[in-house]
Amino acid sequence: MMTELKMPSTALAVAQFYADTYPGLVDGFVLDEADAVSAEAVSALGLTPLVTQTVMRNLNDKQALAAAVLRFSDELSSR
């Protein structure tokens, strides 16, 4: 999708796209641990970053990601 938009296929580019295209729609952004270096730049866009493991190889990974995202959602909604 990002390639079709002639944008880099990176987590930061996706965050930038949402921040620019839909300002105010997104409060938080989930980053994989491999993209942790982008967390500060995502924050500078006005989005709260969550850095966590997003690759789901098994049921435990799926449950851990779901729990992390739900906690993150609760944190964002209580602001």
DOFI-23655 format. One record per residue: residue number from 1; residue in three letters; x, z, y of N, C-alpha, C in turn. Coordinates in pm, 1 decimal. Atoms other than C-alpha are relative to their C-alpha. Example, Ala and Ser with C-alpha at 12.3 -4.5 7.8 and 13.67 -1.06 7.14 Angstrom:
<fipas>
+-----+------+----------+----------+----------+----------+----------+----------+----------+----------+----------+
| seq | type |      n_X |      n_Z |      n_Y |     ca_X |     ca_Z |     ca_Y |      c_X |      c_Z |      c_Y |
+-----+------+----------+----------+----------+----------+----------+----------+----------+----------+----------+
|   1 |  ALA |     89.0 |      0.0 |   -119.0 |   1230.0 |    780.0 |   -450.0 |     90.0 |      0.0 |    120.0 |
|   2 |  SER |    -82.0 |     -6.0 |   -119.0 |   1367.0 |    714.0 |   -106.0 |    -77.0 |     73.0 |    109.0 |
+-----+------+----------+----------+----------+----------+----------+----------+----------+----------+----------+
</fipas>
This chain:
<fipas>
+-----+------+----------+----------+----------+----------+----------+----------+----------+----------+----------+
| seq | type |      n_X |      n_Z |      n_Y |     ca_X |     ca_Z |     ca_Y |      c_X |      c_Z |      c_Y |
+-----+------+----------+----------+----------+----------+----------+----------+----------+----------+----------+
|   1 |  MET |     81.9 |      0.0 |   -118.8 |      0.0 |      0.0 |      0.0 |     86.7 |      0.0 |    125.8 |
|   2 |  MET |    -85.6 |     -7.5 |   -118.1 |    272.9 |     93.4 |    246.6 |     75.6 |   -131.1 |     19.8 |
|   3 |  THR |    -70.0 |    128.0 |     -9.1 |    460.9 |   -227.4 |    166.4 |    -90.0 |   -105.2 |     63.4 |
|   4 |  GLU |     95.4 |     94.5 |    -58.5 |    148.8 |   -427.2 |    249.9 |    -17.5 |     23.1 |    149.7 |
|   5 |  LEU |      8.8 |    -32.8 |   -142.6 |    138.9 |   -248.5 |    584.7 |    133.4 |    -19.7 |     71.3 |
|   6 |  LYS |   -135.4 |     22.1 |    -51.9 |    507.6 |   -338.3 |    631.2 |     61.6 |    129.7 |     52.0 |
|   7 |  MET |    -53.4 |   -131.6 |    -32.2 |    601.2 |     28.5 |    637.0 |     83.8 |     48.0 |   -117.0 |
|   8 |  PRO |    -79.5 |    -54.6 |    110.4 |    859.0 |    219.7 |    434.4 |    -88.0 |     77.2 |    -98.5 |
|   9 |  SER |     73.7 |    -73.9 |    103.8 |    733.9 |    366.6 |    106.7 |     62.7 |    137.9 |    -17.0 |
|  10 |  THR |    -54.1 |   -135.5 |      3.1 |    832.8 |    723.3 |    187.5 |   -110.0 |     98.9 |     36.5 |
|  11 |  ALA |     97.0 |   -104.4 |    -33.6 |    646.8 |   1049.8 |    218.0 |    -13.5 |     14.0 |    151.5 |
|  12 |  LEU |      4.6 |    -13.7 |   -145.5 |    740.3 |   1072.3 |    584.6 |    -76.8 |   -115.0 |     64.4 |
|  13 |  ALA |     73.5 |    114.7 |    -54.9 |    606.7 |    721.8 |    653.5 |   -150.1 |     16.1 |    -21.5 |
|  14 |  VAL |    142.6 |    -23.7 |     26.5 |    275.0 |    815.3 |    490.8 |    -53.3 |    105.5 |     97.1 |
|  15 |  ALA |     41.6 |   -104.1 |    -94.3 |    255.1 |   1132.8 |    700.6 |    -11.4 |    -57.0 |    141.2 |
|  16 |  GLN |      1.5 |     62.5 |   -132.7 |    338.8 |    932.8 |   1013.6 |   -122.2 |    -90.5 |     15.9 |
|  17 |  PHE |    116.5 |     89.0 |     -1.9 |     69.6 |    676.8 |    926.5 |   -128.4 |     78.8 |     24.5 |
|  18 |  TYR |    121.4 |    -80.3 |    -18.1 |   -200.2 |    943.3 |    893.8 |     -3.4 |     66.7 |    137.1 |
|  19 |  ALA |     -4.3 |    -65.9 |   -130.7 |    -86.1 |   1127.5 |   1206.6 |    -31.7 |    -98.0 |    112.8 |
|  20 |  ASP |     21.8 |    100.6 |   -104.5 |    -90.0 |    806.1 |   1412.4 |   -137.6 |    -65.2 |     -8.8 |
|  21 |  THR |    122.8 |     76.9 |     19.8 |   -393.3 |    632.9 |   1261.8 |   -124.8 |     87.1 |      6.0 |
|  22 |  TYR |    115.2 |    -90.7 |      5.9 |   -622.2 |    932.2 |   1213.0 |     35.9 |    135.1 |     62.3 |
|  23 |  PRO |    -41.5 |   -126.7 |    -60.5 |   -512.5 |   1196.9 |   1464.5 |   -108.1 |    107.3 |    -14.0 |
|  24 |  GLY |     92.2 |   -111.5 |     15.8 |   -669.5 |   1534.3 |   1393.9 |    -70.4 |      6.9 |   -133.6 |
|  25 |  LEU |     68.1 |      1.1 |    129.9 |   -798.3 |   1435.3 |   1050.1 |     74.3 |     84.3 |   -103.1 |
|  26 |  VAL |    -82.4 |    -66.5 |    100.8 |   -510.7 |   1578.1 |    847.1 |     73.6 |    116.7 |     64.4 |
|  27 |  ASP |    -69.6 |   -118.9 |    -49.9 |   -381.6 |   1932.1 |    901.8 |    126.1 |     30.2 |    -79.6 |
|  28 |  GLY |   -111.8 |    -30.2 |     87.5 |   -145.8 |   1958.5 |    606.4 |     40.9 |   -121.9 |    -79.0 |
|  29 |  PHE |    -52.6 |    112.9 |     76.0 |     69.6 |   1728.9 |    398.2 |     83.8 |     54.0 |   -114.5 |
|  30 |  VAL |    -70.9 |    -45.7 |    119.8 |    193.8 |   1784.0 |     42.5 |    118.2 |    -92.2 |    -26.2 |
|  31 |  LEU |   -123.8 |     72.5 |     28.7 |    552.7 |   1679.5 |    -23.4 |     55.0 |     43.7 |   -134.3 |
|  32 |  ASP |    -70.2 |    -35.3 |    122.6 |    729.7 |   1664.5 |   -355.4 |    133.4 |     65.4 |     36.4 |
|  33 |  GLU |   -128.9 |    -65.7 |    -22.2 |   1043.2 |   1876.6 |   -387.5 |    110.0 |   -101.2 |     30.2 |
|  34 |  ALA |   -100.4 |    103.9 |    -24.2 |   1242.9 |   1551.3 |   -388.8 |     -1.0 |    -47.1 |    145.4 |
|  35 |  ASP |     13.8 |     41.4 |   -140.1 |   1119.1 |   1487.0 |    -32.7 |      8.7 |    117.5 |     96.5 |
|  36 |  ALA |     -4.5 |   -121.8 |    -80.9 |   1183.7 |   1838.7 |     97.2 |     73.9 |    -19.2 |    132.0 |
|  37 |  VAL |    -75.1 |     22.8 |   -123.9 |   1429.4 |   1705.6 |    356.3 |    -90.1 |    -52.9 |    111.5 |
|  38 |  SER |     93.1 |     54.2 |   -100.0 |   1129.2 |   1547.5 |    534.0 |    -96.0 |    104.5 |     55.4 |
|  39 |  ALA |     97.2 |   -102.6 |    -40.0 |    939.8 |   1875.4 |    577.2 |      4.5 |     28.8 |    149.7 |
|  40 |  GLU |    -11.7 |    -29.3 |   -143.1 |   1073.8 |   1943.4 |    926.8 |    -57.3 |   -114.7 |     83.8 |
|  41 |  ALA |     52.9 |    116.3 |    -72.5 |    989.5 |   1589.3 |   1041.8 |   -152.0 |     -6.8 |    -11.6 |
|  42 |  VAL |    145.5 |     -3.6 |     18.3 |    639.0 |   1621.5 |    896.2 |    -60.0 |    105.8 |     92.2 |
|  43 |  SER |     45.8 |   -106.6 |    -88.8 |    597.5 |   1947.5 |   1085.4 |      1.4 |    -45.6 |    145.7 |
|  44 |  ALA |    -10.0 |     51.1 |   -137.1 |    709.5 |   1773.4 |   1405.5 |   -114.5 |    -95.4 |     34.1 |
|  45 |  LEU |    116.0 |     87.1 |    -21.2 |    415.1 |   1534.3 |   1358.6 |   -127.9 |     80.0 |     24.3 |
|  46 |  GLY |    117.1 |    -84.9 |    -16.6 |    180.2 |   1832.3 |   1387.7 |    -70.9 |     30.0 |   -130.2 |
|  47 |  LEU |     57.1 |    -26.1 |    132.1 |    115.5 |   1853.8 |   1013.4 |     76.6 |    114.2 |    -64.8 |
|  48 |  THR |    -64.6 |   -108.4 |     72.1 |    186.0 |   2165.0 |    809.9 |     42.1 |    -51.8 |   -137.0 |
|  49 |  PRO |    -44.5 |     51.1 |    129.5 |    401.8 |   2070.3 |    511.6 |     -7.1 |    105.8 |   -110.2 |
|  50 |  LEU |    -12.8 |    -80.5 |    121.1 |    377.0 |   2210.4 |    160.7 |     96.2 |    -74.9 |    -90.1 |
|  51 |  VAL |    -97.0 |     60.0 |     91.0 |    681.6 |   2138.3 |    -53.0 |    -18.2 |     65.1 |   -135.8 |
|  52 |  THR |     23.2 |    -49.7 |    135.1 |    611.0 |   2170.9 |   -423.9 |     26.7 |   -111.6 |   -100.0 |
|  53 |  GLN |    -15.9 |    101.2 |    104.5 |    656.4 |   1993.7 |   -753.5 |   -132.3 |    -74.7 |    -14.3 |
|  54 |  THR |    122.8 |     78.6 |     11.2 |    403.8 |   1708.9 |   -762.0 |     -3.4 |    -87.6 |   -124.2 |
|  55 |  VAL |     -3.3 |     80.6 |    122.5 |    516.6 |   1525.9 |  -1075.2 |    -60.8 |     83.5 |   -112.2 |
|  56 |  MET |     73.5 |    -73.9 |    103.3 |    279.2 |   1629.6 |  -1353.1 |     31.7 |    -59.0 |   -136.9 |
|  57 |  ARG |    -40.9 |     47.0 |    132.5 |    433.8 |   1594.9 |  -1696.6 |    -82.7 |     61.3 |   -113.0 |
|  58 |  ASN |     78.2 |    -68.5 |    103.1 |    204.9 |   1834.0 |  -1882.0 |   -110.9 |     81.9 |     66.7 |
|  59 |  LEU |    113.2 |    -77.5 |    -51.3 |    -98.2 |   2058.6 |  -1846.5 |     45.0 |    111.7 |     93.8 |
|  60 |  ASN |    -48.8 |   -107.5 |    -87.0 |    104.7 |   2344.7 |  -1698.7 |     35.6 |    -52.6 |    138.4 |
|  61 |  ASP |    -33.7 |     61.0 |   -128.8 |    238.6 |   2114.0 |  -1426.6 |   -126.2 |    -31.7 |     79.4 |
|  62 |  LYS |    126.2 |     34.2 |    -66.7 |   -114.8 |   1995.2 |  -1348.4 |    -65.8 |    124.9 |     57.9 |
|  63 |  GLN |     62.6 |   -124.4 |    -45.2 |   -245.3 |   2350.8 |  -1324.5 |     77.6 |     62.3 |    115.3 |
|  64 |  ALA |    -82.8 |    -56.7 |   -106.6 |     47.0 |   2463.8 |  -1109.7 |    -20.0 |    -76.2 |    130.8 |
|  65 |  LEU |     22.0 |     79.4 |   -121.0 |     -0.5 |   2176.1 |   -865.4 |   -138.7 |     26.3 |     57.5 |
|  66 |  ALA |    136.2 |    -27.9 |    -46.6 |   -375.3 |   2233.6 |   -846.6 |     -6.4 |    135.8 |     69.2 |
|  67 |  ALA |      1.0 |   -134.1 |    -58.7 |   -321.7 |   2604.4 |   -778.0 |     72.5 |      1.1 |    134.3 |
|  68 |  ALA |    -76.8 |      4.0 |   -124.9 |    -58.5 |   2534.1 |   -511.3 |    -79.0 |    -69.3 |    110.6 |
|  69 |  VAL |     76.5 |     74.6 |   -100.4 |   -278.8 |   2280.0 |   -333.5 |   -123.2 |     79.4 |     44.2 |
|  70 |  LEU |    115.4 |    -82.5 |    -37.5 |   -582.9 |   2510.3 |   -344.4 |     41.3 |    116.0 |     90.7 |
|  71 |  ARG |    -50.5 |   -107.6 |    -87.1 |   -377.9 |   2798.9 |   -198.1 |     31.2 |    -55.1 |    139.2 |
|  72 |  PHE |    -36.3 |     65.4 |   -126.1 |   -245.7 |   2562.7 |     69.5 |   -125.2 |    -32.1 |     81.3 |
|  73 |  SER |    126.9 |     31.5 |    -66.3 |   -598.5 |   2447.8 |    150.8 |    -63.3 |    125.8 |     59.4 |
|  74 |  ASP |     53.7 |   -127.2 |    -50.5 |   -713.0 |   2809.0 |    184.7 |     76.9 |     46.4 |    123.6 |
|  75 |  GLU |    -82.5 |    -40.1 |   -114.2 |   -420.1 |   2884.6 |    416.6 |    -34.1 |    -82.7 |    123.6 |
|  76 |  LEU |     30.1 |     87.7 |   -113.5 |   -498.4 |   2584.1 |    635.2 |   -138.5 |     27.7 |     57.4 |
|  77 |  SER |    137.2 |    -20.9 |    -47.8 |   -870.2 |   2659.1 |    653.4 |    -18.2 |    135.4 |     67.1 |
|  78 |  SER |     12.6 |   -132.4 |    -61.3 |   -811.1 |   3020.7 |    757.7 |     67.6 |      6.9 |    136.7 |
|  79 |  ARG |    -65.8 |      1.6 |   -132.4 |   -624.9 |   2916.2 |   1073.0 |    -99.8 |    -17.8 |    110.6 |
+-----+------+----------+----------+----------+----------+----------+----------+----------+----------+----------+
</fipas>
